[in-house]
Amino acid sequence: MIRILKKIFTSFVIISFLNSAAFAQSIGNNALPTNPNVTSGSANISQNANKLTINQNTDKLITNWSSFNIGKDATVQFVQPSSTSSALNRVTSSDPSYIFGTLQANGKIILVNPNGVLFANGAKVDVGSIIASTLNMVDKDYLSDQLRF
């Protein structure tokens, strides 16, 4: 029985890896998050080629995105007011988030995607702290520093 379960698990991991590699190619090396909608706080969001910069103007920021992918040659940088600042990012589509490139922030990043978040081998995450979750958080909890998912 253990051999059968091991074989099934190994097959699942291999299939997942192959599907992730195929998806990495399909999202493109320069893929970036799409369609930001700031629902709380203030930020200026700009894109220059394969880099997306979020200049966060408030200590807390809530942004809903259609997708939040970072291609292997792409960078997403949050420039936050301080190292205690945070940004809650929600994905509203039915696709998982694939992080293949670089994610930078001088503060805290929360990425919520009910369909999953994959950090691929080779991804670079340089942030003060990060939480990636499939569970949602109520805005008022986040804004009052209650990290309840």
VODRENMAR-720017 format. One line per 8 residues: number of its first residue (from 0); their letters; for each residue x negated, y negated, z negated of N, C-alpha, C. Coordinates in pm, whole numbers, plus 50000, padded with zeros to 5 digits. Example, Ala and Ser with C-alpha at 12.3 -4.5 7.8 and 13.67 -1.06 7.14 Angstrom:
# VODRENMAR-720017
0 = AS = 48681,50569,49220,48770,50450,49220,48680,50330,49220; 48715,50225,49292,48633,50106,49286,48710,49997,49213
//
This chain:
# VODRENMAR-720017
0 = MIRILKKI = 49918,50119,50000,50000,50000,50000,49913,49873,50000; 49807,49875,49920,49718,49758,49914,49651,49735,50048; 49611,49843,50116,49548,49827,50249,49644,49762,50348; 49770,49804,50342,49870,49748,50434,49888,49599,50406; 49902,49562,50278,49917,49421,50244,49794,49340,50285; 49676,49397,50264,49552,49329,50302,49549,49307,50453; 49591,49408,50528,49592,49396,50674,49692,49290,50720; 49810,49288,50657,49912,49188,50692,49861,49048,50660
8 = FTSFVIIS = 49802,49031,50540,49749,48901,50499,49638,48856,50594; 49547,48945,50625,49437,48912,50716,49491,48870,50852; 49590,48942,50902,49651,48906,51031,49715,48769,51024; 49785,48740,50913,49850,48611,50896,49746,48499,50896; 49638,48517,50823,49534,48415,50816,49473,48391,50954; 49445,48498,51027,49387,48485,51161,49484,48413,51254; 49611,48451,51251,49711,48387,51336,49723,48239,51299; 49726,48209,51169,49736,48070,51125,49616,47991,51174
16 = FLNSAAFA = 49497,48048,51164,49376,47979,51208,49382,47953,51358; 49421,48055,51435,49428,48037,51580,49532,47934,51617; 49648,47936,51550,49750,47837,51579,49702,47697,51542; 49628,47683,51432,49576,47553,51391,49475,47501,51493; 49389,47590,51542,49290,47549,51642,49360,47504,51770; 49462,47577,51811,49537,47540,51931,49607,47407,51910; 49664,47386,51791,49733,47260,51765,49635,47145,51762; 49515,47169,51709,49413,47063,51706,49388,47010,51846
24 = QSIGNNAL = 49382,47100,51942,49360,47056,52080,49483,46983,52133; 49603,47029,52093,49725,46968,52148,49751,46829,52090; 49706,46801,51967,49729,46666,51913,49626,46567,51967; 49517,46616,52017,49416,46529,52075,49312,46487,51974; 49193,46464,52023,49082,46427,51936,49098,46289,51875; 49180,46203,51937,49198,46066,51888,49335,46043,51826; 49405,46150,51789,49539,46138,51733,49537,46054,51605; 49638,45970,51589,49653,45886,51472,49798,45889,51425
32 = PTNPNVTS = 49824,45851,51300,49962,45843,51252,50046,45749,51340; 50176,45779,51349,50263,45702,51438,50383,45642,51366; 50430,45533,51420,50552,45463,51380,50562,45434,51230; 50475,45349,51179,50482,45316,51037,50603,45228,51005; 50665,45257,50893,50776,45176,50842,50750,45152,50694; 50701,45031,50662,50672,44996,50523,50804,44969,50452; 50831,45047,50346,50957,45032,50273,50940,44966,50138; 50817,44957,50089,50789,44886,49965,50644,44838,49967
40 = GSANISQN = 50623,44715,49923,50490,44658,49927,50467,44587,50060; 50341,44556,50083,50306,44481,50203,50172,44529,50257; 50165,44539,50390,50040,44580,50455,50038,44530,50599; 49917,44509,50649,49896,44481,50791,49832,44605,50850; 49896,44659,50953,49849,44784,51013,49804,44754,51156; 49679,44792,51185,49626,44766,51319,49552,44889,51371; 49551,44899,51502,49482,45010,51568,49384,44954,51668; 49263,45010,51665,49160,44975,51761,49101,45106,51811
48 = ANKLTINQ = 49134,45144,51933,49090,45271,51993,49131,45387,51903; 49033,45457,51847,49067,45577,51768,49058,45552,51618; 49081,45426,51576,49080,45393,51433,49207,45315,51397; 49273,45362,51291,49391,45295,51238,49352,45237,51102; 49374,45107,51084,49339,45041,50959,49465,44988,50894; 49483,45024,50767,49595,44976,50687,49537,44881,50583; 49553,44751,50604,49509,44651,50507,49625,44629,50409; 49613,44693,50294,49718,44692,50194,49709,44563,50113
56 = NTDKLITN = 49820,44486,50109,49821,44357,50041,49873,44364,49898; 49939,44474,49862,49997,44491,49729,49935,44612,49661; 49946,44615,49529,49885,44723,49453,49945,44859,49490; 50074,44860,49519,50142,44984,49559,50206,44963,49696; 50201,45068,49776,50255,45062,49912,50328,45193,49940; 50447,45182,49998,50520,45300,50045,50543,45284,50194; 50497,45382,50271,50513,45379,50417,50567,45512,50463; 50671,45508,50546,50721,45628,50614,50663,45630,50755
64 = WSSFNIGK = 50616,45746,50797,50554,45765,50928,50629,45872,51005; 50638,45857,51137,50695,45965,51220,50603,46085,51217; 50474,46060,51222,50375,46167,51210,50253,46110,51137; 50177,46199,51074,50054,46156,51010,49946,46259,51040; 49892,46249,51162,49784,46335,51207,49660,46250,51228; 49543,46313,51207,49416,46245,51235,49332,46340,51319; 49314,46307,51447,49233,46388,51537,49087,46391,51493; 49012,46487,51545,48873,46507,51496,48782,46388,51523
72 = DATVQFVQ = 48812,46306,51623,48730,46188,51652,48796,46059,51604; 48900,46071,51521,48977,45955,51477,48953,45926,51328; 48984,45801,51291,48968,45757,51152,49091,45679,51109; 49137,45707,50987,49240,45625,50923,49176,45567,50797; 49179,45433,50787,49118,45366,50673,49221,45280,50602; 49236,45303,50471,49318,45218,50385,49224,45122,50314; 49245,44992,50334,49169,44890,50262,49264,44838,50155; 49239,44881,50032,49332,44853,49923,49277,44744,49831
80 = PSSTSSAL = 49366,44672,49760,49322,44563,49674,49219,44605,49568; 49231,44726,49515,49136,44772,49414,49134,44925,49411; 49044,44979,49331,49033,45126,49321,49152,45187,49247; 49232,45105,49179,49352,45157,49112,49477,45142,49198; 49464,45081,49315,49578,45068,49408,49613,45204,49466; 49738,45218,49510,49780,45346,49567,49874,45324,49684; 49879,45425,49771,49967,45422,49888,50038,45555,49899; 50171,45552,49896,50254,45670,49916,50292,45674,50064
88 = NRVTSSDP = 50254,45782,50131,50280,45799,50275,50369,45920,50293; 50486,45898,50355,50580,46008,50381,50589,46033,50531; 50600,46161,50566,50619,46199,50706,50766,46236,50723; 50830,46176,50825,50974,46195,50844,51009,46294,50955; 50911,46339,51031,50939,46436,51139,50938,46577,51082; 50967,46673,51167,50969,46814,51124,50836,46885,51151; 50731,46808,51178,50600,46867,51206,50507,46851,51086; 50419,46950,51066,50319,46935,50961,50216,46828,50998
96 = SYIFGTLQ = 50138,46787,50900,50029,46692,50923,49898,46768,50936; 49820,46730,51036,49690,46793,51061,49583,46687,51046; 49493,46709,50951,49384,46616,50926,49256,46683,50975; 49207,46641,51091,49085,46695,51151,48971,46594,51147; 49006,46466,51133,48907,46359,51138,48878,46300,51002; 48869,46166,50996,48825,46096,50876,48939,46017,50814; 48955,46035,50683,49050,45958,50603,48971,45886,50496; 48983,45752,50494,48907,45671,50398,49002,45580,50321
104 = ANGKIILV = 48970,45561,50192,49043,45466,50108,48960,45437,49985; 48967,45314,49937,48896,45282,49814,48981,45308,49691; 49108,45347,49711,49199,45376,49600,49263,45513,49616; 49390,45522,49576,49462,45649,49572,49553,45664,49694; 49555,45785,49749,49641,45817,49863,49730,45934,49825; 49859,45919,49854,49954,46028,49837,50015,46053,49974; 50006,46178,50020,50063,46216,50150,50167,46324,50125; 50292,46291,50158,50404,46382,50138,50458,46424,50274
112 = NPNGVLFA = 50452,46554,50300,50509,46609,50424,50574,46742,50388; 50708,46749,50393,50777,46872,50356,50741,46992,50444; 50678,46965,50558,50641,47073,50650,50494,47114,50637; 50422,47054,50543,50286,47095,50514,50181,46996,50559; 50062,47011,50499,49946,46929,50532,49827,47023,50542; 49756,47016,50653,49639,47100,50674,49516,47012,50687; 49418,47036,50601,49288,46971,50613,49196,47073,50677; 49154,47047,50799,49074,47142,50875,48927,47136,50834
120 = NGAKVDVG = 48857,47244,50862,48714,47248,50842,48652,47135,50925; 48569,47053,50863,48508,46940,50932,48577,46808,50906; 48698,46811,50846,48765,46686,50811,48682,46614,50705; 48685,46481,50709,48612,46401,50610,48713,46318,50532; 48719,46342,50403,48811,46269,50316,48727,46194,50213; 48726,46062,50225,48649,45976,50135,48746,45876,50073; 48810,45917,49963,48912,45836,49898,48887,45837,49748; 48949,45741,49677,48939,45741,49531,49001,45866,49473
128 = SIIASTLN = 49120,45901,49521,49186,46027,49486,49293,46054,49591; 49331,46180,49600,49433,46217,49699,49525,46324,49643; 49652,46310,49676,49752,46413,49649,49820,46440,49782; 49824,46565,49823,49899,46607,49942,50003,46707,49894; 50129,46683,49927,50236,46766,49874,50346,46788,49977; 50415,46901,49963,50534,46926,50044,50659,46883,49967; 50643,46847,49841,50756,46803,49759,50767,46651,49764; 50889,46602,49765,50913,46458,49775,50903,46391,49639
136 = MVDKDYLS = 50894,46261,49641,50890,46180,49520,50988,46064,49539; 51062,46033,49435,51156,45921,49439,51076,45791,49431; 51114,45693,49512,51041,45566,49516,51027,45504,49377; 51136,45501,49302,51130,45433,49171,51034,45504,49076; 51022,45637,49087,50924,45709,49005,50782,45668,49042; 50754,45664,49171,50622,45624,49218,50589,45481,49172; 50685,45392,49191,50661,45250,49156,50642,45229,49007; 50692,45322,48925,50674,45311,48779,50566,45408,48728
144 = DQLRF = 50480,45452,48818,50366,45540,48785,50408,45675,48727; 50525,45723,48764,50571,45855,48724,50555,45948,48845; 50447,46024,48848,50420,46110,48963,50497,46241,48949; 50627,46233,48970,50716,46351,48964,50753,46390,49105; 50723,46514,49139,50754,46563,49273,50874,46656,49264
//
